[in-house]
């Protein structure tokens, strides 16, 4: 059984920064591709960023140059550093773990960008 718990969300002003954290347990963390996805009300869940077991990253075009995903395998943690935030980034952000056909999701953390 996989457990993923997100933290670090909140209210931030446009142009500000937040760092989201995802703590993983009950998995062999280093064998999983980790990712961040987000979902705004009325919209489908969309990819934000992923990082493979080998450290290869992938970003949505909308966040390239502003967001950075990184992982700490020793601590079973994955992070999303978000800079230059805009109102369009407002959403619930979800952590994911995947290996082959297996996929697990966290409960999500709310990020609101507003002045």
ZIURBEL-V433213 format. One record per residue. N is the residue number from 1. SS is DSSP state (H for helix, E for strand, L for the rest). PSI is psi in degrees with one decimal (NA if undefined). OMEGA is omega in degrees with one decimal (* if undefined). Layout:
n	ss	psi	omega
N	SS	PSI	OMEGA
N	SS	PSI	OMEGA
This chain:
n	ss	psi	omega
1	L	133.0	-177.5
2	L	138.8	174.0
3	E	125.1	176.5
4	E	126.9	-177.7
5	E	118.6	179.6
6	E	152.7	174.1
7	E	166.5	175.5
8	L	-5.4	178.3
9	L	169.7	179.5
10	E	-164.8	179.7
11	E	130.4	-179.8
12	E	149.5	178.3
13	L	152.6	173.9
14	L	137.6	-176.2
15	L	-9.4	-179.2
16	L	-175.1	-176.4
17	L	151.8	171.8
18	E	151.6	171.6
19	E	119.5	176.3
20	E	144.7	178.9
21	E	147.4	175.9
22	E	119.7	178.3
23	E	126.8	-178.6
24	E	141.8	176.2
25	E	163.0	179.1
26	L	24.4	173.7
27	L	158.5	168.5
28	L	87.0	-166.6
29	H	-42.8	-173.1
30	H	-9.7	178.7
31	H	0.5	-172.9
32	L	139.2	163.6
33	E	129.7	-179.4
34	E	150.5	-178.3
35	E	164.0	171.5
36	E	132.5	175.5
37	E	161.7	178.3
38	E	155.8	-179.6
39	E	119.3	174.3
40	L	155.1	-179.5
41	L	130.3	179.4
42	L	-2.1	-178.8
43	L	155.8	176.0
44	L	159.6	175.0
45	L	134.9	-175.7
46	E	151.7	177.2
47	E	136.5	170.0
48	E	-56.1	-178.3
49	E	151.5	173.0
50	E	158.1	175.0
51	E	127.9	-176.5
52	L	174.9	176.5
53	L	-28.9	178.8
54	L	0.0	177.0
55	L	5.0	176.8
56	L	131.1	-177.2
57	E	154.5	176.8
58	E	134.8	-177.2
59	E	146.3	168.1
60	L	145.3	-179.2
61	L	-32.5	-176.1
62	L	-17.5	-177.1
63	L	-4.6	-179.5
64	L	133.4	-179.0
65	L	-11.6	-180.0
66	L	-37.4	-176.9
67	E	148.5	175.8
68	E	128.1	174.7
69	E	137.8	175.2
70	E	161.4	-175.7
71	E	152.9	175.8
72	E	97.5	-175.5
73	H	-30.2	179.8
74	H	-28.6	-178.3
75	H	2.6	-177.1
76	L	47.3	-177.4
77	E	145.3	170.1
78	E	144.5	-173.3
79	E	156.1	171.6
80	E	108.7	175.3
81	E	120.8	-175.9
82	E	117.5	178.4
83	L	163.4	178.6
84	L	48.6	-175.9
85	L	145.6	-179.7
86	L	159.7	179.0
87	H	-30.6	179.0
88	H	-14.2	177.5
89	H	-5.8	179.9
90	L	124.6	-177.7
91	E	171.1	165.7
92	E	127.2	-178.0
93	E	130.2	-176.4
94	E	138.1	172.4
95	E	143.0	177.9
96	E	153.0	172.3
97	E	133.4	-179.8
98	E	145.5	176.8
99	E	113.6	-173.8
100	L	-125.4	179.5
101	L	-2.9	-176.7
102	E	135.6	178.6
103	E	133.4	176.3
104	E	148.0	-178.5
105	E	147.3	168.6
106	L	-179.0	-177.9
107	L	-18.8	177.8
108	L	154.8	175.2
109	E	135.4	-174.9
110	E	130.6	172.0
111	E	122.8	178.7
112	E	123.5	179.8
113	E	110.7	-174.8
114	L	147.8	174.9
115	L	NA	*
